[in-house]
């Protein structure tokens, strides 16, 4: 896709492609033919399919000759899709090449289009979208993931419906195809999957490297470009050899324990009732209803007298005194600082990252930093409730830190310490993760980049290798 000054189109009166290769002109001509405006210029095919040889015409199974004759009289004169040796354009090439064709999509001639009968979606890569300069209004936001045959997960950026032209010469089919936009390295511009093939009514012969489909009462054909297919294969090999610098380490994201709290946890077996603890709105909690009146009064009195120990907002969490405890990074002295290249995100993710960053600034958890030597990207992960969670990709930083494999005491000792107590109480220390301060010398090592700028954590963030051990 690109505009060459050496090619001129009389239809568009502009440079970029020749009149013979103009998809817009072919589309308009095909519409006129289908509407019957160019019947006197269209040569009707008078050829008949030759009778099969080597079959005894006097023998039939299931349908008599008279019934077949009546059926032919009732059936309109549609051409049938068949394949023979005449459909092989490039006999010298290997017939095991992938089906790579060219199509007209959104007014552009797009090459490197892979016809994949095993794909359950029509894929439009983000790099292709940027080259086509599609308007933002055409792209509908969509959340979800696509999964490959090896289990790899690719997030969906959006959906777009584009006018697609398939065919060669005057036999061209135009239809609206819905594409799924993803951002992934690929040697193709578009992958045409089963939804588009079924809507087109296409039949693909991998032996002949040809695809046929109905166009009115005719049959359209498209042949694979074997030279482009080989280049795509070679490019895919080079993509596989590239270092995975832009890939998020899933293991590092698993260090973020917040996802565990989003799953449905155990529910109480008894009914609960809400009690008011403080004078402000929202300062409430829930207690069980199976306690005796004396136990309930005693518990309520204790909770009300200590309501100030609850963290009702970020301002109520001053954090642990750094003189008592702070998180320190044991970065290898020989490690070279790595500043990750800023990754692009969709509009919805950018807005969510902006809101999360403002929350961190308001709570005093992060501060703006200038000229950081370590710099990480943020990764937006969809939560179970449909909202976004902002994680930080500390892949490079974690590689330079040794792991604390024995952070806690033995489990037997912990169990012995709780023996003999009557009540079992659970404390939600979820917000306590950010109450441990970072060591001042290590704050800027936690720097991350967003659309708002570069920031570093003043408190211990999620995602660091030994943060759980410190917690």
ABEGO torsion letter per residue (X at the ends): XEBBAABBBAAAGBBGBBAAABAAAAAAAAAAAAAGAAAAABBBBABBBBBBBGBBAABBBGBBAAAAAAAAAABBBBBBBBBBAAABABAABBAABBBBBBBBBGGBBBBGBBBBAABABBBBBAAAAAAAGBBAAABBBBBEBBBBAAGBBBBBAEBBBBBBBBEBEABBBBBBBBBBBBBBBBABABBBBAAAAAAAGBBBBAAAGBBBBBBEABBBBBBBBAAAAAAAAAAAAAAAABBBAABBBAAAAAABAAAAAABBBBBBABBBBBBBABABBGBBBBBBAABBAAAAAAAAAAAAAAAAABBABAAABAEBBAAABBBBBBBBAABBBBBBBBBBBBAAAAAAAAAAAAAAAAAGABBBBBGBABBBBBBBBBBAAGBBBBBBBAAAAAAABBBBABABBBAAAAAAAABGBABBBBBBAAAAAAABBBBAAAAAAABBBBAAEBBBBABBBBGBAAAAAAX
